[in-house]
Amino acid sequence: MADTLQFVVQYGYALLFGWVLLEQGGLPIPATPLLLAAGALAGQGRMSLPLVVLAATAGCFGADVFWYSFGKRRGAVVLNLLCRIAMEPDSCVRRTETRFEKWGPRTLLICKFVPGLNTAAPALAGMVNVPFSGFVAFDVLGGLLWTIAYSVLGYVFSAQLDRVARDAHLLGGWLLIVFASGVVAYVLYRWRERERFIRQVKGDRITPDELKHQLEAGERPVIIDLRHSLDVLTDPRTLPGALQISPEELQARNREITRDGEIVLFCT
């Protein structure tokens, strides 16, 4: 923390703006510690809290406008690209779309506090054609809420954070090793669980070409389109004869699915 504080003092608000811009743009460089450090420095009179909030919020807005424009042009492709770097890419898109369908543009108010949602929500806002004026209003307010929450937290507990920094300095490299080991262990565990799941379902998969050959040969499997309603809104095309049933509706609508042949499920 001591090195972080000195780094922030040396490079100031430009560093804060650039760091938040890159983090909200999708790079895995957490900005929360930097916001806490900037707030702590403001509490010690070495930085201005209003300028800290302004610089970080501007960084958020710059990244979000980029993803909003990209989502408006490229649609669901952008959302899949963003979620591909997540630890659970198969559920990231669905989780983001479900929240956005429920809350609409208000999702932008809380997306900064939810990992994986912070970069996907602005792209989704562009994808579903949220008016730019509405996007700006909710996005700026959401950025302010996130920035104020962590910078004020650092401001209030500046003395305690300074004490933590001194204790961390005494522990030296051992603290970093323990922290890094925990992160690596968690990532490896999640990766192992995902690979195990993929191996379990791999034998049940059918390729698009195999399904195409079946349809051309006159076979008629039951095809279920599991895409979210927001995906259908941006790309209404589907496979011939497919039933559009979301995973949430499967239990309630299971009587619509005949059991006398092969059943093929597909999503995004």
FIDREN-535088 format. One record per atom (N, C-alpha, C): residue number from 1; residue in one letter; x, y negated, z negated. Coordinates in steps of 0.001 Angstrom, whole numbers, plus 500000, padded with zeros to 6 digits. Layout:
! FIDREN-535088
num,residu,east,north,up
NUM,A,X,Y,Z
...
***
This chain:
! FIDREN-535088
num,residu,east,north,up
1,M,500831,501210,500000
1,M,500000,500000,500000
1,M,500865,498740,500000
2,A,502019,498790,499291
2,A,502889,497617,499246
2,A,503384,497264,500637
3,D,503818,498267,501412
3,D,504276,498020,502771
3,D,503143,497468,503629
4,T,501934,497997,503417
4,T,500773,497531,504177
4,T,500505,496064,503885
5,L,500556,495684,502601
5,L,500311,494303,502212
5,L,501341,493369,502848
6,Q,502608,493759,502813
6,Q,503656,492928,503388
6,Q,503494,492797,504895
7,F,503088,493893,505525
7,F,502870,493906,506965
7,F,501750,492933,507338
8,V,500638,492968,506556
8,V,499511,492077,506821
8,V,499900,490624,506605
9,V,500671,490339,505554
9,V,501104,488967,505287
9,V,501950,488439,506443
10,Q,502837,489286,506957
10,Q,503768,488851,507988
10,Q,503067,488528,509296
11,Y,502123,489375,509693
11,Y,501507,489207,511010
11,Y,500088,488634,510946
12,G,499481,488627,509764
12,G,498252,487885,509545
12,G,497040,488312,510344
13,Y,496278,487306,510747
13,Y,494961,487531,511311
13,Y,495010,488159,512716
14,A,496071,487860,513470
14,A,496203,488457,514804
14,A,496342,489978,514690
15,L,497105,490425,513694
15,L,497250,491856,513455
15,L,495906,492479,513113
16,L,495156,491827,512244
16,L,493857,492342,511824
16,L,492907,492440,513013
17,F,492871,491403,513835
17,F,492023,491421,515022
17,F,492400,492567,515962
18,G,493696,492675,516281
18,G,494138,493704,517218
18,G,493930,495111,516693
19,W,494206,495309,515405
19,W,494066,496642,514807
19,W,492608,497102,514824
20,V,491702,496209,514415
20,V,490276,496551,514416
20,V,489777,496767,515843
21,L,490254,495947,516774
21,L,489867,496097,518174
21,L,490226,497482,518698
22,L,491435,497939,518406
22,L,491887,499248,518878
22,L,491157,500382,518153
23,E,490934,500222,516840
23,E,490244,501269,516080
23,E,488803,501424,516540
24,Q,488102,500310,516745
24,Q,486722,500372,517218
24,Q,486656,500781,518687
25,G,487767,500591,519388
25,G,487831,501038,520776
25,G,487983,502538,520918
26,G,488297,503236,519821
26,G,488359,504690,519870
26,G,489668,505298,519438
27,L,490702,504492,519200
27,L,491982,505055,518775
27,L,491901,505511,517315
28,P,492536,506640,516997
28,P,492460,507176,515617
28,P,493405,506455,514665
29,I,493198,505157,514486
29,I,494023,504361,513570
29,I,493073,503666,512591
30,P,492799,504252,511439
30,P,491785,503710,510525
30,P,492074,502271,510120
31,A,491044,501436,510239
31,A,491196,500012,509909
31,A,490784,499698,508483
32,T,490114,500624,507797
32,T,489634,500355,506443
32,T,490770,499984,505476
33,P,491907,500722,505461
33,P,492994,500321,504551
33,P,493503,498908,504827
34,L,493513,498522,506108
34,L,493977,497181,506453
34,L,492993,496119,505969
35,L,491701,496408,506071
35,L,490691,495475,505563
35,L,490804,495327,504043
36,L,491005,496446,503357
36,L,491177,496400,501906
36,L,492413,495580,501543
37,A,493489,495794,502297
37,A,494728,495064,502025
37,A,494539,493570,502267
38,A,493853,493219,503369
38,A,493616,491807,503665
38,A,492738,491168,502587
39,G,491726,491914,502124
39,G,490891,491396,501047
39,G,491672,491203,499770
40,A,492576,492131,499459
40,A,493412,492009,498263
40,A,494326,490792,498361
41,L,494872,490554,499548
41,L,495732,489383,499740
41,L,494929,488094,499598
42,A,493685,488122,500065
42,A,492826,486949,499883
42,A,492553,486715,498404
43,G,492398,487799,497649
43,G,492185,487678,496208
43,G,493387,487095,495497
44,Q,494582,487254,496081
44,Q,495806,486697,495499
44,Q,496136,485322,496063
45,G,495251,484791,496918
45,G,495463,483473,497499
45,G,496447,483440,498642
46,R,496800,484616,499203
46,R,497802,484662,500277
46,R,497163,484717,501657
47,M,495836,484933,501722
47,M,495096,484874,502974
47,M,493738,484243,502688
48,S,493059,483825,503759
48,S,491727,483240,503619
48,S,490675,484319,503882
49,L,489788,484555,502920
49,L,488765,485591,503089
49,L,487838,485315,504283
50,P,487344,484070,504480
50,P,486501,483818,505663
50,P,487210,484120,506975
51,L,488515,483791,507069
51,L,489250,484080,508304
51,L,489495,485572,508474
52,V,489664,486287,507364
52,V,489782,487746,507432
52,V,488512,488345,508029
53,V,487358,487913,507512
53,V,486071,488407,508014
53,V,485893,488040,509480
54,L,486238,486820,509847
54,L,486075,486361,511231
54,L,486951,487160,512190
55,A,488214,487379,511830
55,A,489134,488101,512714
55,A,488696,489544,512915
56,A,488317,490223,511834
56,A,487900,491625,511942
56,A,486587,491763,512700
57,T,485644,490865,512459
57,T,484363,490919,513165
57,T,484560,490668,514653
58,A,485449,489755,514994
58,A,485743,489487,516398
58,A,486350,490722,517068
59,G,487206,491437,516344
59,G,487772,492675,516885
59,G,486698,493721,517145
60,C,485776,493863,516189
60,C,484645,494788,516373
60,C,483847,494435,517613
61,F,483506,493152,517726
61,F,482643,492714,518817
61,F,483320,492906,520173
62,G,484616,492611,520254
62,G,485331,492787,521515
62,G,485297,494227,522000
63,A,485560,495174,521091
63,A,485531,496595,521467
63,A,484120,497045,521834
64,D,483131,496572,521075
64,D,481759,497010,521303
64,D,481202,496494,522626
65,V,481568,495274,523006
65,V,481120,494748,524303
65,V,481686,495592,525442
66,F,482929,496028,525281
66,F,483530,496897,526306
66,F,482743,498194,526448
67,W,482445,498863,525302
67,W,481728,500134,525374
67,W,480282,499943,525814
68,Y,479670,498833,525442
68,Y,478310,498532,525901
68,Y,478283,498425,527428
69,S,479231,497686,527994
69,S,479292,497516,529447
69,S,479602,498832,530145
70,F,480521,499601,529558
70,F,480887,500896,530133
70,F,479689,501844,530103
71,G,478973,501875,528971
71,G,477798,502733,528870
71,G,476709,502324,529837
72,K,476557,501042,530085
72,K,475542,500548,531011
72,K,475838,501003,532442
73,R,477130,501080,532763
73,R,477521,501478,534123
73,R,477575,502987,534306
74,R,478078,503704,533298
74,R,478355,505124,533486
74,R,477436,506052,532699
75,G,476607,505513,531822
75,G,475597,506308,531134
75,G,476166,507396,530244
76,A,475534,508603,530330
76,A,475852,509699,529412
76,A,477289,510179,529546
77,V,477936,509913,530689
77,V,479331,510326,530867
77,V,480205,509696,529784
78,V,479917,508446,529454
78,V,480709,507739,528443
78,V,480504,508362,527078
79,L,479258,508698,526741
79,L,478960,509277,525435
79,L,479665,510616,525267
80,N,479661,511429,526299
80,N,480357,512721,526234
80,N,481863,512524,526114
81,L,482386,511502,526784
81,L,483818,511215,526696
81,L,484210,510817,525279
82,L,483396,509953,524652
82,L,483690,509511,523297
82,L,483616,510661,522308
83,C,482605,511513,522458
83,C,482419,512597,521497
83,C,483376,513758,521723
84,R,484041,513780,522873
84,R,484976,514872,523149
84,R,486148,514880,522180
85,I,486484,513697,521626
85,I,487620,513631,520701
85,I,487189,513937,519269
86,A,485884,514153,519041
86,A,485404,514440,517695
86,A,485689,515887,517320
87,M,485672,516161,516002
87,M,485900,517519,515534
87,M,484725,518432,515865
88,E,483531,517861,516060
88,E,482345,518640,516401
88,E,481701,518039,517648
89,P,482381,518128,518823
89,P,481870,517457,520014
89,P,480507,517959,520448
90,D,480165,519229,520172
90,D,478892,519770,520613
90,D,477714,519145,519887
91,S,477928,518673,518659
91,S,476830,518075,517901
91,S,476914,516556,517850
92,C,478056,515985,518260
92,C,478237,514539,518164
92,C,477238,513786,519028
93,V,477090,514213,520284
93,V,476175,513532,521198
93,V,474748,513611,520676
94,R,474320,514808,520291
94,R,472944,514993,519818
94,R,472688,514155,518558
95,R,473635,514151,517625
95,R,473461,513418,516377
95,R,473354,511918,516641
96,T,474198,511409,517540
96,T,474164,509988,517869
96,T,472861,509610,518549
97,E,472420,510416,519500
97,E,471189,510114,520228
97,E,469970,510186,519321
98,T,469961,511156,518413
98,T,468819,511286,517505
98,T,468703,510061,516604
99,R,469829,509589,516086
99,R,469804,508403,515238
99,R,469356,507179,516029
100,F,469843,507062,517260
100,F,469491,505894,518041
100,F,468019,505922,518443
101,E,467498,507102,518733
101,E,466077,507197,519075
101,E,465215,506804,517883
102,K,465662,507139,516675
102,K,464890,506851,515464
102,K,464978,505380,515077
103,W,466174,504796,515150
103,W,466394,503442,514649
103,W,466515,502395,515746
104,G,466738,502818,517006
104,G,466903,501855,518081
104,G,468155,501005,517886
105,P,468132,499743,518342
105,P,469309,498875,518201
105,P,469741,498660,516758
106,R,468848,498922,515792
106,R,469219,498769,514383
106,R,470338,499732,513993
107,T,470568,500765,514805
107,T,471693,501677,514556
107,T,473003,500905,514504
108,L,473088,499817,515255
108,L,474306,499016,515289
108,L,474615,498361,513942
109,L,473612,498264,513086
109,L,473827,497657,511770
109,L,474644,498554,510844
110,I,474532,499870,511027
110,I,475192,500792,510093
110,I,476231,501678,510780
111,C,476359,501566,512102
111,C,477216,502523,512826
111,C,478679,502435,512396
112,K,479142,501260,511939
112,K,480548,501123,511545
112,K,480890,501964,510316
113,F,479873,502316,509539
113,F,480104,503082,508314
113,F,480042,504598,508560
114,V,479704,505018,509791
114,V,479509,506444,510092
114,V,480557,506886,511108
115,P,481519,507748,510712
115,P,482544,508216,511655
115,P,481906,508869,512875
116,G,482422,508525,514058
116,G,481908,509078,515298
116,G,480785,508258,515893
117,L,480066,507530,515038
117,L,478946,506717,515518
117,L,479396,505316,515880
118,N,480510,504862,515311
118,N,480926,503473,515483
118,N,481236,503116,516931
119,T,481847,504032,517704
119,T,482128,503737,519104
119,T,481024,504245,520028
120,A,480305,505291,519621
120,A,479271,505859,520482
120,A,478017,504996,520541
121,A,477648,504347,519438
121,A,476404,503574,519397
121,A,476397,502404,520385
122,P,477464,501598,520488
122,P,477449,500525,521493
122,P,477315,501052,522917
123,A,477998,502167,523218
123,A,477868,502759,524554
123,A,476450,503229,524803
124,L,475813,503801,523787
124,L,474441,504278,523926
124,L,473479,503111,524105
125,A,473757,501983,523436
125,A,472914,500794,523610
125,A,472933,500329,525062
126,G,474107,500365,525674
126,G,474179,500019,527093
126,G,473529,501056,527969
127,M,473661,502307,527596
127,M,473116,503424,528370
127,M,471596,503352,528465
128,V,470913,502931,527392
128,V,469444,502875,527387
128,V,468942,501455,527660
129,N,469855,500583,528143
129,N,469477,499238,528590
129,N,468891,498353,527482
130,V,469496,498398,526298
130,V,469138,497422,525271
130,V,469543,496042,525799
131,P,468655,495043,525752
131,P,469010,493692,526244
131,P,470282,493190,525583
132,F,471115,492494,526361
132,F,472404,492053,525838
132,F,472238,491127,524639
133,S,471212,490262,524676
133,S,470996,489353,523542
133,S,470690,490128,522262
134,G,469862,491175,522377
134,G,469554,492003,521211
134,G,470770,492773,520744
135,F,471553,493274,521694
135,F,472790,493985,521348
135,F,473729,493075,520569
136,V,473916,491831,521054
136,V,474824,490891,520392
136,V,474367,490611,518969
137,A,473065,490367,518796
137,A,472556,490029,517463
137,A,472810,491151,516465
138,F,472430,492386,516825
138,F,472593,493512,515895
138,F,474060,493880,515731
139,D,474833,493793,516810
139,D,476232,494218,516740
139,D,477053,493264,515876
140,V,476862,491971,516056
140,V,477611,491005,515249
140,V,477243,491149,513771
141,L,475955,491313,513497
141,L,475536,491476,512098
141,L,476108,492764,511507
142,G,476088,493842,512288
142,G,476663,495105,511812
142,G,478153,494984,511553
143,G,478864,494284,512454
143,G,480294,494065,512248
143,G,480576,493245,511008
144,L,479743,492237,510775
144,L,479897,491417,509574
144,L,479673,492241,508304
145,L,478638,493076,508307
145,L,478351,493901,507127
145,L,479528,494813,506799
146,W,480071,495468,507826
146,W,481191,496392,507623
146,W,482443,495649,507152
147,T,482730,494541,507808
147,T,483927,493764,507473
147,T,483842,493188,506071
148,I,482703,492598,505743
148,I,482528,491992,504424
148,I,482595,493051,503323
149,A,481985,494222,503579
149,A,481943,495269,502557
149,A,483347,495651,502099
150,Y,484265,495882,503050
150,Y,485597,496364,502670
150,Y,486544,495229,502280
151,S,486442,494090,502949
151,S,487342,492987,502578
151,S,486976,492420,501209
152,V,485680,492318,500909
152,V,485272,491836,499589
152,V,485639,492852,498509
153,L,485549,494155,498853
153,L,485970,495183,497904
153,L,487443,495012,497553
154,G,488270,494767,498564
154,G,489689,494510,498312
154,G,489899,493230,497530
155,Y,489087,492213,497815
155,Y,489180,490925,497114
155,Y,488878,491089,495630
156,V,487793,491814,495329
156,V,487359,491980,493935
156,V,488356,492801,493136
157,F,488902,493837,493790
157,F,489808,494744,493070
157,F,491260,494519,493480
158,S,491621,493289,493790
158,S,492984,493001,494251
158,S,494026,493380,493200
159,A,493731,493133,491930
159,A,494697,493467,490866
159,A,494890,494976,490763
160,Q,493766,495715,490836
160,Q,493847,497176,490746
160,Q,494580,497762,491956
161,L,494321,497202,493135
161,L,494999,497697,494332
161,L,496495,497432,494262
162,D,496858,496301,493695
162,D,498274,495989,493539
162,D,498938,496988,492590
163,R,498214,497370,491529
163,R,498732,498365,490594
163,R,498884,499731,491275
164,V,497883,500090,492096
164,V,497958,501347,492850
164,V,499167,501337,493778
165,A,499423,500182,494393
165,A,500567,500070,495297
165,A,501887,500320,494546
166,R,501999,499763,493342
166,R,503220,499976,492552
166,R,503369,501439,492158
167,D,502253,502076,491762
167,D,502320,503487,491382
167,D,502688,504361,492582
168,A,502113,504030,493745
168,A,502414,504803,494957
168,A,503882,504657,495329
169,H,504422,503455,495102
169,H,505838,503232,495400
169,H,506719,504094,494500
170,L,506316,504272,493255
170,L,507088,505096,492333
170,L,507073,506572,492749
171,L,505921,507019,493253
171,L,505817,508420,493688
171,L,506605,508667,494969
172,G,506835,507601,495729
172,G,507642,507733,496926
172,G,506990,508586,497996
173,G,507833,509366,498692
173,G,507360,510153,499827
173,G,506472,511321,499464
174,W,506477,511749,498190
174,W,505650,512898,497802
174,W,504167,512615,497992
175,L,503753,511386,497711
175,L,502337,511041,497888
175,L,501936,511147,499354
176,L,502788,510675,500245
176,L,502505,510757,501675
176,L,502459,512197,502143
177,I,503366,513034,501617
177,I,503401,514438,502014
177,I,502119,515157,501580
178,V,501687,514911,500340
178,V,500462,515547,499851
178,V,499254,515109,500683
179,F,499171,513819,500965
179,F,498044,513305,501744
179,F,498045,513891,503159
180,A,499204,513866,503812
180,A,499307,514380,505178
180,A,498997,515875,505222
181,S,499445,516618,504215
181,S,499171,518058,504174
181,S,497679,518338,504067
182,G,496993,517533,503239
182,G,495549,517703,503100
182,G,494813,517439,504399
183,V,495220,516384,505118
183,V,494583,516055,506400
183,V,494815,517161,507417
184,V,496053,517637,507503
184,V,496379,518707,508463
184,V,495606,519983,508138
185,A,495509,520325,506861
185,A,494779,521525,506460
185,A,493304,521424,506833
186,Y,492716,520253,506625
186,Y,491302,520057,506969
186,Y,491081,520184,508471
187,V,491957,519537,509261
187,V,491821,519607,510725
187,V,491962,521040,511221
188,L,492947,521777,510698
188,L,493146,523166,511113
188,L,491942,524041,510742
189,Y,491376,523798,509572
189,Y,490197,524564,509156
189,Y,489023,524331,510093
190,R,488757,523039,510407
190,R,487641,522739,511288
190,R,487877,523298,512685
191,W,489109,523217,513167
191,W,489438,523753,514487
191,W,489250,525268,514515
192,R,489675,525939,513448
192,R,489533,527391,513381
192,R,488062,527803,513374
193,E,487241,527082,512604
193,E,485813,527393,512553
193,E,485154,527190,513915
194,R,485546,526147,514613
194,R,484981,525877,515941
194,R,485382,526954,516940
195,E,486659,527347,516923
195,E,487116,528390,517841
195,E,486408,529710,517557
196,R,486178,530008,516280
196,R,485486,531244,515925
196,R,484047,531244,516460
197,F,483387,530105,516344
197,F,482016,529996,516854
197,F,481979,530162,518376
198,I,482923,529534,519068
198,I,482953,529628,520536
198,I,483186,531068,520970
199,R,484056,531796,520260
199,R,484287,533200,520601
199,R,483012,534032,520415
200,Q,482222,533699,519409
200,Q,480993,534449,519145
200,Q,479978,534288,520274
201,V,479882,533085,520831
201,V,478851,532836,521848
201,V,479376,532986,523274
202,K,480678,533183,523437
202,K,481255,533206,524776
202,K,480643,534296,525652
203,G,480383,535445,525069
203,G,479827,536548,525855
203,G,478403,536322,526302
204,D,477729,535357,525697
204,D,476331,535087,526046
204,D,476187,533955,527047
205,R,477263,533434,527558
205,R,477199,532293,528468
205,R,477070,532736,529920
206,I,476443,531868,530721
206,I,476310,532087,532150
206,I,476790,530828,532854
207,T,477547,530973,533925
207,T,478065,529804,534626
207,T,476993,529222,535531
208,P,477114,527944,535899
208,P,476160,527359,536843
208,P,476079,528122,538161
209,D,477224,528607,538660
209,D,477210,529364,539921
209,D,476434,530670,539778
210,E,476607,531343,538634
210,E,475868,532597,538413
210,E,474362,532354,538377
211,L,473944,531265,537719
211,L,472522,530942,537677
211,L,472007,530579,539067
212,K,472801,529852,539832
212,K,472420,529475,541196
212,K,472208,530716,542060
213,H,473106,531697,541946
213,H,472966,532938,542725
213,H,471706,533700,542319
214,Q,471399,533701,541021
214,Q,470177,534371,540565
214,Q,468935,533737,541182
215,L,468879,532407,541173
215,L,467723,531715,541727
215,L,467612,531941,543241
216,E,468750,531926,543938
216,E,468733,532158,545381
216,E,468335,533592,545717
217,A,468611,534529,544801
217,A,468257,535934,545025
217,A,466796,536221,544680
218,G,466068,535216,544234
218,G,464660,535402,543924
218,G,464371,535742,542484
219,E,465411,535831,541654
219,E,465176,536084,540233
219,E,464612,534822,539583
220,R,463782,535002,538575
220,R,463157,533866,537934
220,R,463353,533907,536418
221,P,464565,533600,535949
221,P,464762,533541,534492
221,P,464014,532339,533918
222,V,463693,532403,532640
222,V,463085,531263,531968
222,V,464209,530265,531648
223,I,464102,529067,532211
223,I,465137,528051,532034
223,I,464597,526972,531111
224,I,465354,526680,530046
224,I,464930,525671,529070
224,I,465944,524534,529051
225,D,465444,523337,529324
225,D,466255,522121,529327
225,D,466262,521547,527911
226,L,467405,521679,527225
226,L,467520,521256,525821
226,L,468002,519818,525660
227,R,468140,519101,526755
227,R,468693,517750,526656
227,R,467808,516837,525819
228,H,468451,515869,525189
228,H,467731,514878,524401
228,H,466912,513989,525325
229,S,465838,513420,524822
229,S,464966,512575,525643
229,S,465710,511377,526215
230,L,466736,510875,525503
230,L,467513,509752,526018
230,L,468356,510172,527218
231,D,468837,511423,527226
231,D,469568,511926,528390
231,D,468645,512042,529594
232,V,467417,512514,529349
232,V,466444,512655,530431
232,V,466051,511283,530969
233,L,465997,510284,530084
233,L,465638,508937,530502
233,L,466651,508384,531492
234,T,467934,508621,531244
234,T,468976,508079,532119
234,T,469231,508963,533332
235,D,468883,510260,533250
235,D,469063,511171,534384
235,D,467927,512192,534366
236,P,466795,511891,535013
236,P,465616,512758,534921
236,P,465716,514061,535710
237,R,466796,514243,536466
237,R,466931,515483,537234
237,R,467029,516690,536299
238,T,466484,517820,536752
238,T,466576,519048,535967
238,T,466611,520236,536912
239,L,466729,521448,536397
239,L,466770,522642,537231
239,L,465349,523055,537616
240,P,465192,523714,538757
240,P,463854,524108,539220
240,P,463115,524964,538188
241,G,461905,524540,537839
241,G,461068,525318,536933
241,G,461457,525247,535476
242,A,462386,524356,535106
242,A,462864,524307,533722
242,A,461823,523675,532800
243,L,461723,524235,531586
243,L,460882,523656,530543
243,L,461737,522678,529738
244,Q,461247,521466,529531
244,Q,461984,520491,528740
244,Q,461526,520587,527284
245,I,462360,521249,526471
245,I,462058,521453,525053
245,I,463326,521122,524271
246,S,463240,520179,523363
246,S,464410,519829,522559
246,S,464628,520902,521500
247,P,465857,521025,520980
247,P,466109,522023,519923
247,P,465195,521855,518722
248,E,464824,520606,518414
248,E,463945,520356,517279
248,E,462530,520891,517526
249,E,462160,521073,518801
249,E,460810,521522,519149
249,E,460721,523023,519407
250,L,461845,523705,519394
250,L,461859,525120,519780
250,L,460916,525970,518934
251,Q,460938,525775,517631
251,Q,460096,526595,516767
251,Q,458611,526310,517010
252,A,458261,525035,517150
252,A,456847,524684,517329
252,A,456325,525104,518703
253,R,457200,525134,519718
253,R,456751,525422,521088
253,R,457222,526783,521582
254,N,457578,527674,520671
254,N,458155,528952,521102
254,N,457176,529814,521893
255,R,455853,529586,521724
255,R,454868,530372,522463
255,R,454897,530078,523968
256,E,455472,528950,524350
256,E,455568,528608,525769
256,E,456666,529399,526482
257,I,457500,530084,525698
257,I,458640,530800,526277
257,I,458291,532281,526404
258,T,458211,532772,527640
258,T,457912,534193,527868
258,T,459124,535036,527523
259,R,458871,536267,527050
259,R,459957,537135,526581
259,R,460188,538333,527509
260,D,459667,538292,528728
260,D,459763,539463,529589
260,D,460923,539376,530579
261,G,461866,538475,530346
261,G,463020,538363,531221
261,G,464146,537603,530552
262,E,465126,537235,531352
262,E,466272,536528,530817
262,E,465906,535080,530510
263,I,466450,534544,529429
263,I,466207,533165,529019
263,I,467531,532401,529110
264,V,467521,531296,529842
264,V,468738,530491,530041
264,V,468509,529124,529408
265,L,469417,528715,528533
265,L,469356,527409,527879
265,L,470461,526526,528439
266,F,470164,525232,528650
266,F,471231,524333,529041
266,F,470996,522952,528441
267,C,472102,522203,528273
267,C,472014,520851,527732
267,C,472935,519962,528539
268,T,473510,518921,527903
268,T,474397,518017,528652
268,T,475753,518657,528894
***
